[in-house]
Amino acid sequence: MERLAPVLDFDFHTLDIDADPALAARYRDRIPVVALDDHEIIAAPFQMPALRVALAHALSRERPDH
C-alpha cells in the first residue's frame, strides 16, 4: 500500500481486524483485506499486480475525473 499510494494518488489507513471480533469473524482467513469506503476491493490471497489493478479500478469508479 505504501508503494501504491503515491502512484495511484490515494491515502490509506490500516485497521487491526483481529482487534474487532465482528471483523475477525467476517474475514477470518481472508486477511489482509483492502476496502474502499467499506466496500471490499480485494482479500487474501492476492499478488501485488492484482492489488494494483483492483485499486486502480476501484479508484477510477470513485474519481471519474482522474
C-alpha positions as CSV (number, residue, x, y, z in Angstrom):
1,M,0.0,0.0,0.0
2,E,2.8,2.4,0.8
3,R,4.3,1.9,-2.6
4,L,1.0,2.1,-4.5
5,A,-0.5,5.2,-2.6
6,P,1.7,7.8,-4.3
7,V,1.5,6.1,-7.7
8,L,-2.3,5.9,-7.7
9,D,-2.8,9.0,-5.6
10,F,-4.7,7.8,-2.5
11,D,-4.5,7.9,1.2
12,F,-5.0,4.8,3.4
13,H,-5.0,3.7,6.9
14,T,-4.6,0.3,8.4
15,L,-7.1,-1.4,10.8
16,D,-6.3,-4.3,13.1
17,I,-9.1,-6.7,12.0
18,D,-8.1,-9.1,14.8
19,A,-8.9,-6.4,17.4
20,D,-12.5,-6.3,16.4
21,P,-14.4,-9.6,17.0
22,A,-17.0,-8.8,14.3
23,L,-14.4,-8.1,11.6
24,A,-12.3,-11.1,12.7
25,A,-15.3,-13.3,12.4
26,R,-16.2,-11.8,9.0
27,Y,-12.7,-12.0,7.4
28,R,-11.0,-14.9,9.3
29,D,-8.7,-16.4,6.8
30,R,-9.0,-13.7,4.2
31,I,-6.7,-11.2,5.9
32,P,-5.3,-8.9,4.5
33,V,-8.4,-7.2,3.1
34,V,-8.4,-4.0,1.2
35,A,-11.6,-1.9,1.2
36,L,-12.6,1.5,-0.1
37,D,-15.5,3.3,1.7
38,D,-16.5,0.0,3.3
39,H,-16.6,-1.9,0.0
40,E,-14.2,-4.8,-0.3
41,I,-11.8,-4.4,-3.1
42,I,-9.6,-7.5,-2.7
43,A,-8.8,-10.0,0.0
44,A,-6.1,-12.6,0.6
45,P,-4.6,-14.4,-1.1
46,F,-3.5,-11.9,-3.7
47,Q,-0.4,-10.7,-5.5
48,M,0.8,-7.1,-5.8
49,P,-0.2,-6.8,-9.5
50,A,-3.7,-7.9,-8.7
51,L,-3.9,-5.4,-5.8
52,R,-2.7,-2.6,-8.1
53,V,-5.4,-3.5,-10.8
54,A,-8.2,-3.8,-8.2
55,L,-7.3,-0.5,-6.5
56,A,-6.9,1.4,-9.8
57,H,-10.3,0.1,-11.0
58,A,-12.0,1.0,-7.7
59,L,-10.4,4.4,-7.6
60,S,-11.4,5.2,-11.1
61,R,-15.0,4.5,-10.2
62,E,-14.7,6.8,-7.2
63,R,-13.0,9.6,-9.1
64,P,-14.2,9.5,-12.7
65,D,-12.3,12.8,-13.5
66,H,-8.9,11.1,-13.0
